[in-house]
Amino acid sequence: MRIEVVNREMVQQFLEVTIGQFLEEKTVLEPDLNLQDAGLDSVKTINLIVQIEKHFNIVFEDEEMLIVNFSTINHIIGIVLGKLEC
């Protein structure tokens, strides 16, 4: 059984690629950029959450499904890394 260590850079790279696919305009995805302002609406955010859960084999609880938790790449990285540490 092979265990892969996931670090901040790996999560950030995944998020940048995945979020970039959801946005209609090419946007430089800075870690603190407000993703809703960049065009990530609620439907796209749900799709992003599904992709994150599948890719990292994690589950977000209902109480974590707040738009503020998915407002920036930095917020998302923190949540993902926190779940992976458990």
C-alpha positions as CSV (number, residue, x, y, z in Angstrom):
1,M,0.0,0.0,0.0
2,R,1.5,3.3,-1.1
3,I,0.7,6.4,1.0
4,E,1.2,9.7,-0.7
5,V,2.0,12.8,1.3
6,V,0.0,15.8,0.3
7,N,1.5,19.2,0.9
8,R,0.3,22.8,0.5
9,E,1.8,23.2,-3.0
10,M,0.1,20.1,-4.3
11,V,-3.3,21.2,-3.0
12,Q,-2.8,24.7,-4.4
13,Q,-1.8,23.4,-7.8
14,F,-4.9,21.1,-7.9
15,L,-7.1,24.0,-6.9
16,E,-5.6,26.5,-9.5
17,V,-6.1,24.0,-12.3
18,T,-9.6,22.9,-11.3
19,I,-10.9,26.4,-10.5
20,G,-9.4,27.7,-13.8
21,Q,-11.5,25.2,-15.6
22,F,-14.7,26.6,-14.0
23,L,-14.0,30.3,-14.8
24,E,-15.0,31.7,-18.1
25,E,-12.3,34.3,-18.2
26,K,-8.6,33.7,-17.8
27,T,-7.8,34.9,-14.3
28,V,-4.6,34.9,-12.3
29,L,-5.5,32.9,-9.3
30,E,-3.8,34.5,-6.4
31,P,-4.1,32.6,-3.1
32,D,-6.2,35.4,-1.5
33,L,-8.3,36.3,-4.5
34,N,-12.0,36.3,-3.8
35,L,-13.2,33.4,-6.0
36,Q,-16.8,34.6,-6.1
37,D,-15.6,38.0,-7.4
38,A,-13.6,36.1,-10.0
39,G,-16.7,34.3,-11.3
40,L,-17.0,31.2,-9.1
41,D,-20.8,31.1,-8.5
42,S,-22.6,28.8,-6.1
43,V,-23.1,26.0,-8.7
44,K,-19.4,26.1,-9.7
45,T,-18.5,26.1,-6.0
46,I,-20.5,22.9,-5.4
47,N,-18.8,21.3,-8.5
48,L,-15.4,22.4,-7.0
49,I,-16.3,20.8,-3.7
50,V,-17.2,17.5,-5.4
51,Q,-13.9,17.5,-7.3
52,I,-11.9,18.2,-4.1
53,E,-13.7,15.4,-2.2
54,K,-13.0,12.9,-5.1
55,H,-9.4,14.0,-5.6
56,F,-8.3,14.0,-2.0
57,N,-10.8,11.3,-0.8
58,I,-12.3,13.5,1.9
59,V,-15.8,14.5,2.8
60,F,-17.1,18.0,3.8
61,E,-19.7,18.0,6.5
62,D,-22.8,20.0,6.1
63,E,-21.7,22.7,8.6
64,E,-18.5,23.2,6.5
65,M,-20.5,24.0,3.4
66,L,-20.3,27.8,3.9
67,I,-19.4,30.0,1.0
68,V,-16.8,31.7,3.3
69,N,-14.9,28.4,3.6
70,F,-14.5,28.4,-0.2
71,S,-14.0,32.1,-0.8
72,T,-10.2,31.9,-1.5
73,I,-7.7,29.3,-2.4
74,N,-6.0,29.9,0.9
75,H,-9.2,29.1,2.8
76,I,-9.7,26.0,0.8
77,I,-6.1,24.8,1.3
78,G,-6.5,25.2,5.0
79,I,-9.6,23.1,5.1
80,V,-8.3,20.4,2.9
81,L,-5.0,20.1,4.8
82,G,-6.9,20.0,8.1
83,K,-9.0,17.1,6.9
84,L,-6.0,15.2,5.6
85,E,-4.3,15.5,9.0
86,C,-7.2,13.7,10.7
